């Protein structure tokens, strides 16, 4: 059976509605049922705590509490470059906690990806061999609580950063993949660093799904469920009914992330 690595999952609390399957134990059950081998996971608490590092420490402690969690969860650090201690926190996450990726939420932490500190953080991650994950949104704007943010990550907000950080490996998830790729492709083609997309918001029954995947190239597509906000099954269905050959499916399901994360 094909290995599966999920780039986009969470533990922790969401202040705007009650989530289920948002603990390591519950995510582990979902992994077993869906046949997921590894999950990249971050802590939602890091988005909303004044000090994001407190949430990263929680994530580290929870994963360290079980050999099963250590074998199956790949922790990603949520760092706020607008916070004065961002560099110390990032280095602790990578050097001491062994986290595998950096995750950024400019729309919650109130900065731009082209701000000086954000660019410095992304370049530091690149120096450490750490990819940068940019979830465009957590919930669809039609579902959001009235106190939630209104902004998403868009192609316009990413363009400048891609140019300023040409060596960085970037993962863009949970966004309007077709539109973002179309707008970013001229910049992507000129960069050394790779840019990956997921397909979590691509219509499962749209005839253009296979065409979109091929236009981007399966070597630049990764599997992301956005659990526990979305269901894994909807992503599985898209691949099941696609006309992709097995090698292309393997690229998406695990090979790209296996190489990117040095697994």
GUMARTI-945163 format. One record per residue: x, y, z of N, C-alpha, C in turn. Coordinates in pm, whole numbers. Example, Ala and Ser with C-alpha at 12.3 -4.5 7.8 and 13.67 -1.06 7.14 Angstrom:
BEGIN
+--------+--------+--------+--------+--------+--------+--------+--------+--------+
:    n.X :    n.Y :    n.Z :   ca.X :   ca.Y :   ca.Z :    c.X :    c.Y :    c.Z :
+--------+--------+--------+--------+--------+--------+--------+--------+--------+
:   1319 :   -569 :    780 :   1230 :   -450 :    780 :   1320 :   -330 :    780 :
:   1285 :   -225 :    708 :   1367 :   -106 :    714 :   1290 :      3 :    787 :
+--------+--------+--------+--------+--------+--------+--------+--------+--------+
END
This chain:
BEGIN
+--------+--------+--------+--------+--------+--------+--------+--------+--------+
:    n.X :    n.Y :    n.Z :   ca.X :   ca.Y :   ca.Z :    c.X :    c.Y :    c.Z :
+--------+--------+--------+--------+--------+--------+--------+--------+--------+
:     84 :   -120 :      0 :      0 :      0 :      0 :     87 :    125 :      0 :
:     46 :    228 :    -72 :    125 :    351 :    -86 :    136 :    424 :     47 :
:    256 :    468 :     77 :    279 :    550 :    195 :    210 :    685 :    178 :
:    163 :    745 :    289 :     99 :    876 :    283 :    159 :    966 :    391 :
:    200 :   1086 :    351 :    246 :   1189 :    445 :    154 :   1309 :    428 :
:     99 :   1355 :    538 :      5 :   1468 :    539 :     78 :   1594 :    585 :
:     78 :   1698 :    503 :    154 :   1819 :    534 :     82 :   1911 :    632 :
:    -48 :   1894 :    654 :   -124 :   2002 :    717 :   -225 :   1951 :    819 :
:   -183 :   1933 :    945 :   -274 :   1893 :   1051 :   -243 :   1972 :   1178 :
:   -338 :   1968 :   1272 :   -326 :   2050 :   1393 :   -372 :   1975 :   1518 :
:   -310 :   2012 :   1629 :   -367 :   1985 :   1761 :   -400 :   2120 :   1823 :
:   -464 :   2118 :   1939 :   -490 :   2242 :   2011 :   -632 :   2291 :   1994 :
:   -658 :   2405 :   2055 :   -794 :   2460 :   2060 :   -814 :   2568 :   1955 :
:   -938 :   2577 :   1909 :   -980 :   2679 :   1813 :  -1082 :   2767 :   1885 :
:  -1057 :   2897 :   1896 :  -1144 :   2979 :   1981 :  -1282 :   3007 :   1924 :
:  -1306 :   2972 :   1798 :  -1430 :   3013 :   1733 :  -1534 :   2902 :   1718 :
:  -1493 :   2779 :   1738 :  -1588 :   2667 :   1744 :  -1517 :   2546 :   1802 :
:  -1595 :   2451 :   1852 :  -1537 :   2332 :   1913 :  -1487 :   2237 :   1805 :
:  -1365 :   2191 :   1819 :  -1309 :   2094 :   1727 :  -1307 :   1956 :   1792 :
:  -1315 :   1853 :   1709 :  -1290 :   1717 :   1754 :  -1166 :   1665 :   1684 :
:  -1110 :   1558 :   1735 :   -989 :   1497 :   1677 :   -874 :   1597 :   1672 :
:   -857 :   1671 :   1782 :   -751 :   1773 :   1787 :   -649 :   1747 :   1897 :
:   -632 :   1619 :   1932 :   -526 :   1577 :   2023 :   -441 :   1472 :   1951 :
:   -319 :   1448 :   1996 :   -238 :   1344 :   1931 :   -306 :   1207 :   1930 :
:   -372 :   1172 :   2039 :   -441 :   1043 :   2045 :   -551 :   1035 :   1940 :
:   -632 :   1141 :   1930 :   -742 :   1141 :   1834 :   -693 :   1146 :   1690 :
:   -588 :   1226 :   1666 :   -530 :   1229 :   1530 :   -471 :   1094 :   1493 :
:   -414 :   1026 :   1591 :   -358 :    893 :   1567 :   -465 :    795 :   1521 :
:   -584 :    804 :   1579 :   -694 :    717 :   1538 :   -735 :    748 :   1394 :
:   -739 :    877 :   1359 :   -771 :    916 :   1221 :   -665 :    862 :   1126 :
:   -540 :    870 :   1165 :   -432 :    818 :   1081 :   -449 :    670 :   1054 :
:   -482 :    595 :   1159 :   -501 :    450 :   1144 :   -616 :    420 :   1048 :
:   -727 :    490 :   1065 :   -845 :    464 :    982 :   -823 :    503 :    837 :
:   -744 :    611 :    814 :   -724 :    661 :    678 :   -600 :    606 :    611 :
:   -517 :    533 :    685 :   -395 :    480 :    628 :   -285 :    583 :    612 :
:   -286 :    687 :    699 :   -182 :    790 :    696 :    -61 :    741 :    776 :
:     57 :    751 :    719 :    178 :    704 :    788 :    239 :    813 :    876 :
:    248 :    936 :    823 :    311 :   1046 :    896 :    226 :   1171 :    880 :
:    218 :   1251 :    986 :    148 :   1379 :    980 :    240 :   1491 :   1026 :
:    249 :   1595 :    945 :    312 :   1719 :    990 :    208 :   1793 :   1074 :
:    243 :   1826 :   1196 :    143 :   1879 :   1289 :    196 :   2003 :   1358 :
:    108 :   2101 :   1375 :    140 :   2221 :   1452 :     32 :   2242 :   1557 :
:     56 :   2337 :   1646 :    -34 :   2360 :   1760 :   -110 :   2490 :   1738 :
:   -242 :   2479 :   1726 :   -325 :   2598 :   1708 :   -306 :   2700 :   1819 :
:   -272 :   2653 :   1938 :   -252 :   2747 :   2049 :   -140 :   2846 :   2020 :
:    -44 :   2806 :   1938 :     66 :   2896 :   1904 :     20 :   3016 :   1823 :
:    -93 :   3003 :   1756 :   -146 :   3116 :   1680 :   -203 :   3222 :   1774 :
:   -264 :   3177 :   1883 :   -342 :   3270 :   1965 :   -275 :   3307 :   2098 :
:   -179 :   3229 :   2144 :   -104 :   3272 :   2262 :    -26 :   3398 :   2229 :
:    -13 :   3487 :   2327 :     69 :   3607 :   2307 :    211 :   3567 :   2270 :
:    262 :   3463 :   2335 :    394 :   3409 :   2303 :    375 :   3275 :   2233 :
:    396 :   3272 :   2102 :    374 :   3150 :   2024 :    457 :   3033 :   2074 :
:    571 :   3062 :   2132 :    660 :   2955 :   2174 :    598 :   2867 :   2282 :
:    509 :   2921 :   2363 :    442 :   2839 :   2463 :    366 :   2725 :   2396 :
:    303 :   2754 :   2282 :    232 :   2649 :   2208 :    327 :   2549 :   2146 :
:    443 :   2595 :   2096 :    542 :   2503 :   2041 :    597 :   2409 :   2148 :
:    615 :   2461 :   2268 :    661 :   2377 :   2379 :    557 :   2273 :   2416 :
:    431 :   2312 :   2413 :    323 :   2215 :   2438 :    327 :   2103 :   2335 :
:    341 :   2140 :   2209 :    346 :   2041 :   2101 :    462 :   1945 :   2122 :
:    578 :   1998 :   2153 :    695 :   1914 :   2175 :    673 :   1816 :   2290 :
:    619 :   1865 :   2400 :    596 :   1779 :   2517 :    495 :   1669 :   2487 :
:    390 :   1703 :   2413 :    289 :   1602 :   2382 :    346 :   1494 :   2291 :
:    425 :   1532 :   2193 :    482 :   1432 :   2103 :    585 :   1346 :   2176 :
:    662 :   1407 :   2266 :    762 :   1332 :   2341 :    702 :   1237 :   2442 :
:    574 :   1252 :   2470 :    510 :   1169 :   2574 :    487 :   1026 :   2530 :
:    506 :    996 :   2402 :    479 :    860 :   2352 :    572 :    828 :   2237 :
:    627 :    706 :   2238 :    711 :    663 :   2127 :    632 :    656 :   1997 :
:    504 :    624 :   2009 :    418 :    618 :   1890 :    406 :    757 :   1828 :
:    385 :    858 :   1914 :    374 :    995 :   1862 :    504 :   1039 :   1798 :
:    616 :   1005 :   1860 :    746 :   1044 :   1806 :    772 :    981 :   1670 :
:    718 :    862 :   1649 :    738 :    792 :   1522 :    646 :    841 :   1411 :
:    533 :    904 :   1449 :    431 :    931 :   1348 :    404 :   1080 :   1324 :
:    440 :   1165 :   1420 :    412 :   1308 :   1406 :    541 :   1385 :   1379 :
:    535 :   1473 :   1280 :    647 :   1559 :   1245 :    610 :   1702 :   1285 :
:    666 :   1752 :   1396 :    622 :   1883 :   1447 :    673 :   1999 :   1361 :
:    584 :   2096 :   1337 :    617 :   2220 :   1269 :    601 :   2335 :   1368 :
:    699 :   2425 :   1368 :    700 :   2537 :   1462 :    625 :   2655 :   1405 :
:    531 :   2708 :   1482 :    466 :   2833 :   1446 :    542 :   2946 :   1516 :
:    602 :   3033 :   1437 :    683 :   3143 :   1490 :    624 :   3276 :   1442 :
:    619 :   3371 :   1532 :    571 :   3506 :   1499 :    690 :   3600 :   1489 :
:    730 :   3639 :   1367 :    848 :   3726 :   1353 :    825 :   3867 :   1405 :
:    700 :   3902 :   1438 :    674 :   4033 :   1499 :    699 :   4030 :   1650 :
:    729 :   3911 :   1704 :    758 :   3896 :   1847 :    909 :   3909 :   1867 :
:    954 :   3986 :   1965 :   1098 :   4017 :   1977 :   1190 :   3896 :   1986 :
:   1144 :   3786 :   2046 :   1233 :   3672 :   2069 :   1220 :   3565 :   1960 :
:   1177 :   3604 :   1840 :   1148 :   3504 :   1738 :   1269 :   3419 :   1701 :
:   1387 :   3480 :   1694 :   1505 :   3405 :   1652 :   1542 :   3299 :   1756 :
:   1543 :   3337 :   1881 :   1574 :   3241 :   1989 :   1472 :   3128 :   1989 :
:   1345 :   3162 :   1973 :   1240 :   3061 :   1974 :   1254 :   2965 :   1856 :
:   1281 :   3020 :   1738 :   1295 :   2935 :   1620 :   1412 :   2838 :   1637 :
:   1525 :   2888 :   1683 :   1643 :   2803 :   1699 :   1619 :   2695 :   1804 :
:   1547 :   2728 :   1909 :   1513 :   2626 :   2009 :   1426 :   2517 :   1947 :
:   1328 :   2558 :   1865 :   1240 :   2461 :   1801 :   1317 :   2367 :   1710 :
:   1413 :   2419 :   1636 :   1486 :   2337 :   1540 :   1600 :   2260 :   1607 :
:   1681 :   2330 :   1683 :   1802 :   2268 :   1739 :   1775 :   2181 :   1862 :
:   1679 :   2220 :   1944 :   1651 :   2145 :   2067 :   1529 :   2053 :   2056 :
:   1427 :   2098 :   1985 :   1304 :   2020 :   1975 :   1299 :   1932 :   1849 :
:   1391 :   1955 :   1755 :   1394 :   1873 :   1634 :   1275 :   1891 :   1543 :
:   1216 :   2009 :   1541 :   1101 :   2033 :   1455 :   1143 :   2038 :   1309 :
:   1052 :   1995 :   1222 :   1087 :   1970 :   1082 :   1048 :   2082 :    987 :
:    970 :   2180 :   1033 :    927 :   2285 :    943 :    889 :   2410 :   1019 :
:    879 :   2520 :    945 :    837 :   2650 :    998 :    701 :   2683 :    938 :
:    610 :   2729 :   1022 :    475 :   2763 :    977 :    445 :   2908 :   1013 :
:    392 :   2983 :    917 :    371 :   3126 :    936 :    225 :   3165 :    917 :
:    178 :   3257 :   1003 :     40 :   3305 :    999 :     38 :   3458 :   1005 :
:     78 :   3524 :    896 :     85 :   3671 :    897 :    -51 :   3736 :    919 :
:   -158 :   3672 :    877 :   -290 :   3732 :    892 :   -339 :   3729 :   1036 :
:   -286 :   3639 :   1119 :   -319 :   3639 :   1261 :   -219 :   3721 :   1344 :
:    -95 :   3721 :   1303 :      9 :   3788 :   1381 :     39 :   3929 :   1332 :
:    -34 :   3974 :   1233 :    -33 :   4116 :   1194 :    102 :   4164 :   1143 :
:    154 :   4094 :   1043 :    274 :   4140 :    974 :    263 :   4100 :    827 :
:    354 :   4149 :    744 :    360 :   4111 :    604 :    477 :   4016 :    582 :
:    464 :   3928 :    486 :    571 :   3833 :    457 :    696 :   3903 :    405 :
:    681 :   4027 :    359 :    796 :   4104 :    311 :    857 :   4193 :    419 :
:    800 :   4192 :    540 :    860 :   4269 :    649 :   1000 :   4215 :    679 :
:   1085 :   4304 :    727 :   1226 :   4267 :    746 :   1242 :   4143 :    834 :
:   1173 :   4138 :    946 :   1189 :   4025 :   1038 :   1138 :   3896 :    975 :
:   1028 :   3904 :    900 :    975 :   3785 :    835 :   1075 :   3731 :    732 :
:   1134 :   3820 :    654 :   1233 :   3778 :    555 :   1356 :   3718 :    623 :
:   1400 :   3778 :    733 :   1514 :   3724 :    807 :   1483 :   3585 :    861 :
:   1362 :   3566 :    911 :   1322 :   3436 :    965 :   1320 :   3331 :    854 :
:   1262 :   3363 :    740 :   1256 :   3268 :    629 :   1396 :   3234 :    578 :
:   1484 :   3333 :    572 :   1621 :   3307 :    528 :   1696 :   3221 :    630 :
:   1669 :   3243 :    759 :   1732 :   3159 :    862 :   1683 :   3015 :    850 :
:   1553 :   2997 :    825 :   1500 :   2863 :    804 :   1569 :   2796 :    685 :
:   1590 :   2871 :    579 :   1655 :   2817 :    460 :   1797 :   2773 :    491 :
:   1868 :   2853 :    569 :   2005 :   2818 :    609 :   2008 :   2689 :    690 :
:   1902 :   2665 :    767 :   1895 :   2545 :    851 :   1836 :   2426 :    776 :
:   1800 :   2445 :    648 :   1741 :   2337 :    570 :   1597 :   2308 :    606 :
:   1525 :   2410 :    653 :   1389 :   2394 :    701 :   1291 :   2456 :    601 :
:   1191 :   2381 :    554 :   1091 :   2438 :    463 :    992 :   2528 :    537 :
:    931 :   2618 :    463 :    836 :   2714 :    520 :    696 :   2682 :    469 :
:    606 :   2658 :    562 :    468 :   2623 :    528 :    379 :   2746 :    546 :
:    303 :   2779 :    442 :    213 :   2895 :    445 :     69 :   2848 :    424 :
:     -4 :   2817 :    530 :   -148 :   2790 :    514 :   -220 :   2920 :    478 :
:   -287 :   2921 :    364 :   -352 :   3045 :    319 :   -467 :   3085 :    410 :
:   -532 :   2989 :    470 :   -644 :   3015 :    559 :   -666 :   2889 :    643 :
:   -742 :   2904 :    750 :   -780 :   2788 :    830 :   -925 :   2749 :    807 :
:  -1010 :   2846 :    790 :  -1150 :   2820 :    758 :  -1191 :   2902 :    635 :
:  -1288 :   2851 :    562 :  -1347 :   2927 :    453 :  -1409 :   3055 :    509 :
:  -1394 :   3164 :    437 :  -1440 :   3293 :    489 :  -1590 :   3295 :    514 :
:  -1666 :   3207 :    446 :  -1811 :   3202 :    467 :  -1848 :   3138 :    601 :
:  -1754 :   3067 :    662 :  -1781 :   2998 :    788 :  -1727 :   3074 :    910 :
:  -1657 :   3180 :    890 :  -1580 :   3240 :    998 :  -1666 :   3313 :   1100 :
:  -1622 :   3303 :   1222 :  -1681 :   3378 :   1333 :  -1659 :   3527 :   1308 :
:  -1751 :   3609 :   1360 :  -1741 :   3753 :   1334 :  -1619 :   3817 :   1400 :
:  -1559 :   3749 :   1496 :  -1437 :   3802 :   1558 :  -1310 :   3749 :   1493 :
:  -1325 :   3657 :   1400 :  -1209 :   3601 :   1331 :  -1156 :   3702 :   1228 :
:  -1033 :   3679 :   1180 :   -975 :   3769 :   1081 :  -1045 :   3752 :    947 :
:  -1037 :   3854 :    865 :  -1100 :   3851 :    733 :  -1000 :   3820 :    622 :
:   -871 :   3831 :    651 :   -769 :   3819 :    547 :   -727 :   3673 :    527 :
:   -678 :   3643 :    407 :   -611 :   3518 :    373 :   -474 :   3552 :    315 :
:   -389 :   3452 :    304 :   -268 :   3467 :    224 :   -308 :   3458 :     78 :
:   -266 :   3555 :     -1 :   -297 :   3559 :   -144 :   -168 :   3559 :   -224 :
:   -181 :   3544 :   -354 :    -64 :   3548 :   -441 :      9 :   3681 :   -427 :
:    -65 :   3789 :   -418 :     -2 :   3920 :   -404 :     83 :   3930 :   -278 :
:     37 :   3867 :   -169 :    112 :   3875 :    -44 :    233 :   3783 :    -42 :
:    240 :   3690 :   -138 :    351 :   3594 :   -144 :    459 :   3636 :   -244 :
:    420 :   3708 :   -348 :    513 :   3740 :   -459 :    642 :   3803 :   -411 :
:    630 :   3908 :   -331 :    749 :   3979 :   -286 :    841 :   3891 :   -205 :
:    783 :   3808 :   -118 :    863 :   3719 :    -35 :    939 :   3618 :   -120 :
:    873 :   3563 :   -223 :    941 :   3467 :   -309 :   1063 :   3528 :   -377 :
:   1052 :   3655 :   -412 :   1164 :   3724 :   -475 :   1274 :   3756 :   -374 :
:   1234 :   3796 :   -253 :   1331 :   3832 :   -150 :   1400 :   3710 :    -89 :
:   1336 :   3595 :    -98 :   1390 :   3470 :    -41 :   1397 :   3364 :   -150 :
:   1481 :   3382 :   -251 :   1479 :   3294 :   -369 :   1523 :   3151 :   -344 :
:   1592 :   3126 :   -232 :   1641 :   2992 :   -204 :   1548 :   2911 :   -113 :
:   1447 :   2976 :    -58 :   1360 :   2910 :     39 :   1268 :   2810 :    -28 :
:   1249 :   2694 :     36 :   1149 :   2597 :     -7 :   1018 :   2631 :     63 :
:    913 :   2649 :    -16 :    785 :   2699 :     35 :    674 :   2598 :      4 :
:    586 :   2577 :    101 :    466 :   2496 :     82 :    345 :   2587 :    102 :
:    260 :   2597 :      1 :    140 :   2680 :      8 :     19 :   2587 :     12 :
:    -59 :   2595 :    120 :   -169 :   2501 :    137 :   -301 :   2573 :    163 :
:   -408 :   2498 :    143 :   -543 :   2541 :    180 :   -582 :   2675 :    117 :
:   -541 :   2694 :     -7 :   -573 :   2818 :    -78 :   -633 :   2789 :   -214 :
:   -649 :   2892 :   -293 :   -702 :   2879 :   -429 :   -586 :   2842 :   -521 :
:   -557 :   2713 :   -525 :   -435 :   2664 :   -587 :   -419 :   2707 :   -732 :
:   -523 :   2691 :   -812 :   -512 :   2723 :   -954 :   -478 :   2870 :   -976 :
:   -550 :   2957 :   -908 :   -527 :   3100 :   -924 :   -389 :   3139 :   -872 :
:   -349 :   3084 :   -757 :   -220 :   3121 :   -700 :   -106 :   3074 :   -790 :
:   -117 :   2952 :   -840 :    -10 :   2902 :   -926 :      2 :   2987 :  -1052 :
:   -111 :   3020 :  -1111 :   -110 :   3101 :  -1234 :    -40 :   3235 :  -1212 :
:    -67 :   3297 :  -1097 :     -8 :   3428 :  -1070 :    137 :   3418 :  -1026 :
:    174 :   3309 :   -961 :    310 :   3297 :   -907 :    407 :   3226 :  -1001 :
:    356 :   3158 :  -1103 :    442 :   3075 :  -1187 :    561 :   3150 :  -1247 :
:    545 :   3274 :  -1297 :    662 :   3343 :  -1352 :    775 :   3361 :  -1250 :
:    740 :   3386 :  -1124 :    841 :   3402 :  -1020 :    899 :   3267 :   -981 :
:    811 :   3166 :   -969 :    855 :   3033 :   -929 :    961 :   2980 :  -1025 :
:    941 :   3003 :  -1154 :   1032 :   2948 :  -1255 :   1171 :   3008 :  -1248 :
:   1185 :   3124 :  -1182 :   1315 :   3192 :  -1174 :   1387 :   3166 :  -1042 :
:   1324 :   3092 :   -951 :   1382 :   3071 :   -818 :   1460 :   2940 :   -810 :
:   1555 :   2937 :   -718 :   1626 :   2812 :   -687 :   1542 :   2726 :   -595 :
:   1480 :   2788 :   -494 :   1397 :   2714 :   -400 :   1270 :   2663 :   -467 :
:   1220 :   2551 :   -416 :   1100 :   2490 :   -472 :    975 :   2546 :   -405 :
:    865 :   2544 :   -479 :    735 :   2583 :   -425 :    638 :   2468 :   -448 :
:    572 :   2427 :   -340 :    478 :   2316 :   -346 :    337 :   2368 :   -314 :
:    237 :   2299 :   -368 :     97 :   2332 :   -342 :     24 :   2205 :   -299 :
:    -81 :   2221 :   -218 :   -172 :   2110 :   -195 :   -296 :   2130 :   -282 :
:   -394 :   2041 :   -269 :   -515 :   2051 :   -352 :   -640 :   2042 :   -266 :
:   -629 :   2085 :   -139 :   -740 :   2067 :    -46 :   -865 :   2146 :    -85 :
:   -848 :   2255 :   -163 :   -963 :   2335 :   -204 :   -990 :   2325 :   -354 :
:   -936 :   2222 :   -417 :   -964 :   2196 :   -557 :  -1084 :   2103 :   -565 :
:  -1180 :   2134 :   -650 :  -1305 :   2059 :   -661 :  -1276 :   1914 :   -700 :
:  -1330 :   1821 :   -621 :  -1304 :   1679 :   -643 :  -1364 :   1627 :   -772 :
:  -1476 :   1683 :   -816 :  -1544 :   1629 :   -934 :  -1526 :   1719 :  -1056 :
:  -1440 :   1816 :  -1044 :  -1414 :   1907 :  -1156 :  -1322 :   1837 :  -1256 :
:  -1360 :   1839 :  -1382 :  -1280 :   1774 :  -1486 :  -1141 :   1837 :  -1498 :
:  -1127 :   1959 :  -1447 :   -999 :   2028 :  -1458 :   -898 :   1983 :  -1352 :
:   -938 :   1894 :  -1260 :   -847 :   1854 :  -1152 :   -718 :   1795 :  -1206 :
:   -731 :   1695 :  -1294 :   -611 :   1632 :  -1350 :   -529 :   1731 :  -1431 :
:   -599 :   1817 :  -1505 :   -528 :   1917 :  -1585 :   -448 :   2012 :  -1496 :
:   -509 :   2053 :  -1385 :   -440 :   2142 :  -1291 :   -316 :   2074 :  -1234 :
:   -331 :   1950 :  -1191 :   -220 :   1877 :  -1133 :   -105 :   1865 :  -1233 :
:   -139 :   1834 :  -1357 :    -34 :   1818 :  -1458 :     30 :   1951 :  -1495 :
:    -46 :   2059 :  -1492 :     11 :   2189 :  -1527 :    111 :   2235 :  -1421 :
:     80 :   2208 :  -1296 :    174 :   2241 :  -1189 :    289 :   2142 :  -1187 :
:    257 :   2015 :  -1216 :    357 :   1908 :  -1211 :    347 :   1833 :  -1080 :
:    335 :   1702 :  -1086 :    317 :   1624 :   -962 :    438 :   1632 :   -870 :
:    551 :   1675 :   -922 :    668 :   1693 :   -836 :    657 :   1819 :   -750 :
:    550 :   1897 :   -770 :    529 :   2017 :   -690 :    394 :   2016 :   -616 :
:    334 :   1897 :   -603 :    207 :   1882 :   -532 :    228 :   1792 :   -411 :
:    167 :   1828 :   -298 :    175 :   1747 :   -178 :     34 :   1723 :   -124 :
:     24 :   1622 :    -40 :   -104 :   1585 :     19 :   -123 :   1661 :    150 :
:   -237 :   1729 :    163 :   -269 :   1802 :    286 :   -416 :   1792 :    318 :
:   -450 :   1752 :    439 :   -591 :   1732 :    476 :   -652 :   1849 :    551 :
:   -568 :   1929 :    619 :   -616 :   2035 :    709 :   -700 :   1980 :    822 :
:   -672 :   1859 :    865 :   -739 :   1803 :    983 :   -700 :   1884 :   1107 :
:   -790 :   1910 :   1200 :   -927 :   1863 :   1211 :  -1032 :   1959 :   1154 :
:   -990 :   2056 :   1074 :  -1086 :   2149 :   1014 :  -1161 :   2085 :    897 :
:  -1096 :   1995 :    826 :  -1157 :   1930 :    710 :  -1143 :   1779 :    723 :
:  -1208 :   1707 :    635 :  -1206 :   1562 :    637 :  -1100 :   1508 :    542 :
:  -1028 :   1405 :    587 :   -926 :   1343 :    503 :   -990 :   1275 :    382 :
:  -1106 :   1216 :    401 :  -1168 :   1137 :    294 :  -1187 :   1218 :    166 :
:  -1219 :   1347 :    179 :  -1242 :   1427 :     58 :  -1115 :   1439 :    -26 :
:  -1000 :   1440 :     38 :   -874 :   1447 :    -37 :   -842 :   1312 :   -102 :
:   -874 :   1203 :    -31 :   -852 :   1070 :    -87 :   -936 :   1048 :   -212 :
:  -1060 :   1097 :   -207 :  -1151 :   1078 :   -320 :  -1095 :   1143 :   -447 :
:  -1037 :   1261 :   -431 :   -983 :   1332 :   -547 :   -876 :   1248 :   -618 :
:   -789 :   1186 :   -541 :   -684 :   1105 :   -602 :   -740 :    974 :   -655 :
:   -838 :    917 :   -584 :   -896 :    789 :   -627 :   -960 :    801 :   -765 :
:  -1031 :    911 :   -790 :  -1101 :    928 :   -916 :  -1019 :   1003 :  -1021 :
:   -898 :   1040 :   -986 :   -813 :   1106 :  -1084 :   -760 :   1005 :  -1185 :
:   -706 :   1054 :  -1294 :   -651 :    967 :  -1398 :   -498 :    962 :  -1390 :
:   -445 :    999 :  -1275 :   -301 :   1000 :  -1258 :   -246 :    858 :  -1253 :
:   -129 :    839 :  -1309 :    -62 :    709 :  -1298 :     -5 :    695 :  -1157 :
:     29 :    574 :  -1119 :     68 :    548 :   -980 :    192 :    626 :   -939 :
:    289 :    641 :  -1027 :    410 :    714 :   -990 :    378 :    860 :   -956 :
:    285 :    920 :  -1032 :    244 :   1057 :  -1003 :    172 :   1064 :   -869 :
:     87 :    967 :   -841 :     19 :    963 :   -712 :    120 :    948 :   -599 :
:    222 :    867 :   -621 :    325 :    848 :   -518 :    400 :    978 :   -490 :
:    428 :   1055 :   -595 :    492 :   1185 :   -574 :    409 :   1271 :   -478 :
:    279 :   1273 :   -504 :    190 :   1357 :   -425 :    173 :   1302 :   -284 :
:    154 :   1172 :   -273 :    121 :   1111 :   -144 :    238 :   1109 :    -47 :
:    361 :   1094 :    -98 :    471 :   1087 :     -2 :    608 :   1125 :    -56 :
:    638 :   1101 :   -182 :    776 :   1117 :   -229 :    825 :   1261 :   -218 :
:    742 :   1357 :   -255 :    785 :   1497 :   -250 :    818 :   1541 :   -109 :
:    732 :   1508 :    -14 :    757 :   1546 :    125 :    870 :   1464 :    186 :
:    882 :   1341 :    144 :    992 :   1258 :    193 :   1127 :   1322 :    158 :
:   1137 :   1370 :     36 :   1261 :   1437 :     -6 :   1277 :   1573 :     60 :
:   1169 :   1651 :     65 :   1175 :   1787 :    121 :   1215 :   1784 :    268 :
:   1161 :   1689 :    343 :   1182 :   1683 :    488 :   1299 :   1593 :    526 :
:   1368 :   1539 :    424 :   1485 :   1453 :    449 :   1449 :   1334 :    538 :
:   1344 :   1266 :    502 :   1297 :   1152 :    582 :   1357 :   1022 :    535 :
+--------+--------+--------+--------+--------+--------+--------+--------+--------+
END
